[in-house]
């Protein structure tokens, strides 16, 4: 086999290989975005730059509501507040002879345990219904003693409150000791309740603290609650608390350091953080100009009167080869359910062909040596 024939054969096979689809681990950017040049593309392509990121931040959130809503810390009084369903233990002392309320022998009488009614009152003999709901223990005692002046000017009242169902917090799950926990005061905070319940279970992955108050639901990441004093909110009787796992995630495909589903380690994550979480881009395969974020919006998000997508399916394109693209990646937010596709570099395809060409030429040279 002559040298000229070997070279001709090599170029012929390279041409054949170039026209064929070589096995690859990821698509080229041009292949993925080819449809955008059609008359009726089925998806929208948006280039992510420093100029475009402020406008993109106004687009509707996808995959979740966009942020967690939580309560301010605030402050309440240190004493307990009386609520419907609480029980009052009342002792009346009176040293007056022929007292209506206390016997001469003991000078005191225990009023049977009374429950605060749905209207917020308790019934007292000779006095009728007395409003106590919303009062502290001291305020209720003073109110009862003032009313006692009508029938026993020298009487003194001793009162204690046993919290009822409406002055208890339910810790449902995600802690070491779920259960019902009475509130010691109106200044009881959620971290105190979690501590009483044994703390967040160490088995929880990315724990999310959820507080349900009537029809309202509030959420915050546990690490944010522990780290930021301003999130240590007051709790109220009837609140229900559950610690669950934050199940938000995005997936990574293509020429990346890893191909997997990645959980949100923080409440929000940028494209730059996402690239770090997926192990970066493959140095030998990835096209740094072709990191694509595939996202799908709800049909209600397509609104020409508001900032947002023009189509339900949108591909965001990021370029990591210049400062503009790098800074934009630090601002662009990844949403739950997004797919990050690291496209393959065209150079990889050329290197593959050249490698095969070298193999063919080398094979030809070996065959020629054997023939000689």
VOGU-3710 file (C-alpha; in Angstrom, 3 decimals, decimal comma):
1> xxxxxxxxxx> 0,000/0,000/0,000  1,591/3,244/-1,152  1,807/6,310/1,056  -0,399/8,294/-1,337  -3,091/5,641/-1,264  -2,986/5,502/2,555  -3,485/9,253/2,788  -6,331/9,107/0,249  -7,954/6,274/2,197  -7,549/8,226/5,441
11> xxxxxxxxxx> -9,226/11,342/4,070  -12,018/9,233/2,589  -12,765/7,610/5,922  -12,589/10,943/7,751  -15,176/12,306/5,325  -17,379/9,269/5,936  -17,003/9,647/9,705  -17,705/13,364/9,554  -20,967/12,664/7,751  -21,975/10,070/10,338
21> xxxxxxxxxx> -23,170/10,638/13,845  -20,311/9,872/16,184  -21,137/8,641/19,666  -21,091/11,594/22,099  -22,003/12,217/25,694  -23,852/15,503/25,055  -25,473/17,522/22,301  -23,952/20,568/20,649  -25,501/23,932/21,434  -26,307/24,456/17,763
31> xxxxxxxxxx> -28,218/21,169/17,705  -30,338/22,021/20,729  -31,144/25,530/19,537  -31,584/24,659/15,850  -35,373/24,933/16,031  -35,306/28,611/17,005  -34,631/29,501/13,357  -37,846/27,809/12,234  -40,879/29,869/11,288  -42,846/28,439/14,209
41> xxxxxxxxxx> -40,463/27,453/17,016  -41,998/25,656/19,996  -39,681/27,212/22,566  -38,160/30,596/23,373  -34,415/31,216/23,635  -33,193/33,933/26,023  -29,564/34,996/26,346  -28,614/35,683/29,958  -26,458/38,792/30,308  -25,883/41,445/32,941
51> xxxxxxxxxx> -28,281/43,679/31,066  -31,047/41,072/30,921  -30,860/39,649/34,472  -32,761/42,529/36,203  -35,681/42,019/33,814  -35,510/38,228/34,168  -35,734/38,605/37,947  -39,253/40,025/37,427  -40,456/36,938/35,563  -42,887/34,601/37,371
61> xxxxxxxxxx> -41,330/31,872/39,502  -41,552/28,317/38,201  -41,512/25,139/40,237  -42,437/26,980/43,458  -43,861/30,267/44,693  -40,492/32,042/44,501  -39,763/32,571/48,182  -40,617/31,279/51,645  -42,989/33,411/53,711  -42,143/33,690/57,396
71> xxxxxxxxxx> -43,210/35,637/60,480  -41,313/38,546/62,058  -39,859/37,852/65,488  -41,734/40,570/67,423  -42,188/40,419/71,173  -45,070/39,586/73,493  -45,585/39,867/77,230  -43,769/37,371/79,432  -46,956/36,277/81,227  -49,456/33,715/79,982
81> xxxxxxxxxx> -52,615/34,865/78,259  -55,979/33,300/79,047  -57,773/31,738/76,100  -60,985/29,856/75,494  -60,689/26,353/76,922  -58,187/27,273/79,659  -59,061/26,114/83,164  -58,862/28,438/86,173  -58,031/27,182/89,639  -59,463/29,787/92,047
91> xxxxxxxxxx> -59,115/30,025/95,826  -60,964/32,786/97,733  -59,705/33,914/101,142  -61,942/35,900/103,478  -61,452/36,471/107,218  -64,754/38,271/107,641  -67,205/36,641/110,031  -70,304/35,175/108,394  -68,601/35,344/105,016  -70,641/34,242/102,020
101> xxxxxxxxxx> -67,558/32,792/100,389  -65,373/31,147/103,053  -66,150/28,981/106,038  -65,241/30,284/109,472  -63,035/27,288/110,118  -60,800/27,505/107,054  -61,224/31,143/106,028  -60,883/30,003/102,409  -62,830/28,155/99,778  -61,755/26,395/96,604
111> xxxxxxxxxx> -63,926/27,176/93,627  -64,339/24,061/91,452  -62,109/24,199/88,381  -63,815/26,475/85,878  -63,306/26,466/82,124  -63,175/29,639/80,062  -66,223/29,542/77,803  -66,401/30,185/74,080  -67,465/33,748/74,908  -64,341/34,193/77,051
121> xxxxxxxxxx> -66,071/34,207/80,461  -66,115/32,170/83,669  -69,062/31,860/86,031  -68,588/32,876/89,661  -71,232/32,361/92,378  -72,987/35,570/93,422  -71,203/37,469/90,614  -72,311/35,782/87,403  -70,274/35,751/84,190  -66,895/37,535/84,279
131> xxxxxxxxxx> -64,854/38,232/81,139  -61,252/36,916/81,452  -60,206/35,910/77,949  -57,235/37,900/76,651  -56,057/38,746/80,173  -52,874/37,670/81,851  -53,116/35,636/85,046  -52,500/38,737/87,198  -55,051/40,776/85,258  -57,706/38,089/85,723
141> xxxxxxxxxx> -56,978/37,843/89,467  -57,271/41,619/89,866  -60,543/41,627/87,898  -62,047/38,886/90,082  -60,931/40,550/93,292  -62,376/43,894/92,193  -65,719/42,219/91,491  -65,561/40,547/94,904  -65,713/43,944/96,580  -69,431/43,948/95,787
151> xxxxxxxxxx> -70,117/41,065/98,164  -66,960/40,659/100,290  -64,832/43,807/100,688  -62,087/41,970/102,553  -61,865/38,946/100,200  -58,654/38,100/98,410  -58,345/35,945/95,318  -55,666/33,376/94,481  -55,724/32,218/90,854  -53,706/29,935/88,584
161> xxxxxxxxxx> -54,246/28,958/84,972  -53,985/25,521/83,430  -53,586/25,927/79,645  -56,353/24,394/77,618  -56,279/23,104/74,063  -56,263/26,630/72,644  -53,110/27,574/74,539  -51,097/24,610/73,308  -48,827/24,204/70,294  -48,775/20,956/68,303
171> xxxxxxxxxx> -45,388/19,783/67,051  -46,389/17,205/64,481  -43,204/15,688/63,070  -39,571/16,038/62,103  -38,488/16,325/65,757  -37,320/13,845/68,362  -40,466/14,102/70,522  -43,625/15,172/68,672  -46,559/16,173/70,862  -48,607/18,942/72,457
181> xxxxxxxxxx> -46,702/21,652/74,307  -48,389/24,268/76,559  -47,230/27,852/76,145  -45,673/29,190/79,310  -46,142/32,796/78,219  -47,142/34,985/75,329  -43,443/35,455/74,693  -42,803/31,803/73,807  -40,869/31,487/70,557  -40,591/28,753/68,003
191> xxxxxxxxxx> -37,013/27,793/68,894  -38,130/27,209/72,490  -40,933/24,944/71,292  -38,568/23,001/69,017  -36,165/22,608/71,951  -38,991/21,250/74,136  -39,761/18,779/71,342  -36,176/17,493/71,354  -34,892/19,522/68,408  -34,909/18,837/64,680
201> xxxxxxxxxx> -34,294/15,188/63,854  -30,696/14,713/62,621  -32,033/12,352/59,954  -33,751/15,255/58,181  -32,095/16,381/54,926  -32,347/20,122/54,259  -35,011/20,563/56,984  -37,821/23,038/56,389  -39,825/24,395/59,342  -43,524/24,832/58,524
211> xxxxxxxxxx> -45,901/26,696/60,861  -49,635/26,514/60,217  -51,783/29,155/61,897  -55,411/28,783/60,947  -55,581/29,037/57,168  -52,127/30,645/56,904  -48,949/28,657/56,275  -45,426/29,991/56,954  -42,141/28,317/55,998  -38,424/28,827/56,564
221> xxxxxxxxxx> -35,272/26,774/56,221  -34,105/25,430/59,574  -30,569/26,738/59,139  -31,948/30,246/58,520  -34,085/29,982/61,643  -31,069/28,968/63,726  -28,721/31,558/62,215  -30,950/34,647/62,121  -32,414/35,907/65,442  -34,994/37,935/63,532
231> xxxxxxxxxx> -36,689/34,704/62,409  -37,291/33,370/65,930  -40,999/34,171/65,747  -43,575/34,106/68,522  -45,984/31,178/68,557  -49,639/31,211/69,547  -51,995/28,678/71,006  -53,392/26,461/68,272  -50,299/26,729/66,064  -49,164/23,528/64,386
241> xxxxxxxxxx> -45,481/23,021/63,607  -43,971/20,370/61,390  -40,389/19,935/60,226  -40,149/18,386/56,791  -37,502/18,012/54,120  -37,102/20,681/51,458  -37,797/18,602/48,343  -36,874/21,238/45,752  -34,278/20,110/43,211  -32,888/20,610/39,705
251> xxxxxxxxxx> -31,188/18,129/37,413  -27,939/18,265/35,458  -27,173/16,617/32,122  -24,514/16,641/29,428  -20,829/17,482/29,654  -20,880/18,294/33,355  -18,806/17,104/36,277  -21,760/14,946/37,279  -25,149/14,005/35,848  -27,699/13,780/38,630
261> xxxxxxxxxx> -30,551/15,408/40,501  -29,250/18,076/42,899  -31,184/19,264/45,957  -31,416/22,929/46,886  -28,911/23,394/49,704  -30,115/26,979/50,253  -33,392/28,807/49,837  -32,156/30,197/46,509  -29,331/29,188/44,196  -27,734/31,033/41,289
271> xxxxxxxxxx> -26,493/29,557/38,029  -22,906/30,005/39,229  -23,647/28,107/42,439  -25,440/25,418/40,437  -22,374/24,877/38,246  -20,247/24,468/41,376  -22,782/22,039/42,875  -22,693/19,860/39,777  -18,895/19,638/39,885  -18,193/22,252/37,227
281> xxxxxxxxxx> -17,992/21,745/33,466  -15,986/18,939/31,935  -12,701/20,544/30,850  -12,223/18,094/27,983  -15,798/18,010/26,656  -17,949/20,967/27,659  -18,599/24,074/25,611  -18,244/27,001/28,076  -20,308/29,119/25,690  -23,179/26,676/25,785
291> xxxxxxxxxx> -24,581/26,176/29,287  -28,340/25,925/28,771  -31,083/26,126/31,392  -34,311/24,452/30,284  -37,432/25,693/32,086  -41,168/25,213/31,696  -43,739/27,786/32,826  -47,444/27,470/33,526  -49,804/28,693/30,842  -51,042/31,410/33,243
301> xxxxxxxxxx> -47,527/32,911/33,212  -47,844/33,822/29,516  -49,154/37,363/29,879  -48,200/40,065/27,355  -49,102/42,782/29,879  -46,539/41,619/32,450  -42,813/40,776/32,355  -42,428/37,124/31,583  -41,970/34,409/28,985  -43,543/34,445/25,544
311> xxxxxxxxxx> -43,812/30,649/25,466  -44,240/27,967/28,099  -40,893/26,330/27,302  -37,853/28,574/27,564  -34,129/27,886/27,129  -31,776/30,310/28,863  -28,281/30,459/27,365  -25,222/31,393/29,441  -21,706/32,120/28,201  -18,898/31,383/30,668
321> xxxxxxxxxx> -16,102/32,657/28,420  -16,420/36,361/29,266  -16,874/38,566/32,313  -20,386/39,604/31,288  -21,583/36,010/31,259  -19,818/35,146/34,518  -21,335/38,070/36,395  -24,749/37,300/34,881  -24,452/33,704/36,133  -23,993/35,065/39,664
331> xxxxxxxxxx> -27,316/36,900/39,399  -29,502/34,491/37,426  -31,622/32,288/39,706  -32,134/28,580/39,119  -35,695/27,408/39,805  -36,869/24,035/41,130  -37,462/21,638/38,269  -34,936/23,331/35,953  -32,634/21,219/33,784  -29,049/22,404/33,312
341> xxxxxxxxxx> -27,577/21,067/30,097  -23,835/21,446/29,555  -23,478/21,159/25,787  -20,484/19,540/24,169  -17,769/21,580/22,521  -17,460/21,290/18,704  -13,719/20,897/19,263  -14,396/17,558/20,927  -15,970/16,255/17,730  -12,984/17,439/15,670
351> xxxxxxxxxx> -10,571/15,832/18,120  -12,504/12,577/17,883  -12,311/12,616/14,100  -8,619/13,467/14,137  -8,007/10,712/16,620  -9,754/8,222/14,377  -7,823/9,567/11,387  -4,556/9,023/13,240  -5,618/5,495/14,072  -6,478/4,763/10,452
361> xxxxxxxxxx> -3,188/6,164/9,158  -1,311/4,289/11,812  -3,123/1,102/10,865  -2,233/1,656/7,207  1,421/2,193/8,052  1,452/-0,991/10,089  -0,152/-2,952/7,258  2,404/-1,563/4,771  5,288/-2,599/6,996  3,859/-6,078/7,256
371> xx> 3,427/-6,232/3,473  7,072/-5,258/3,001
//
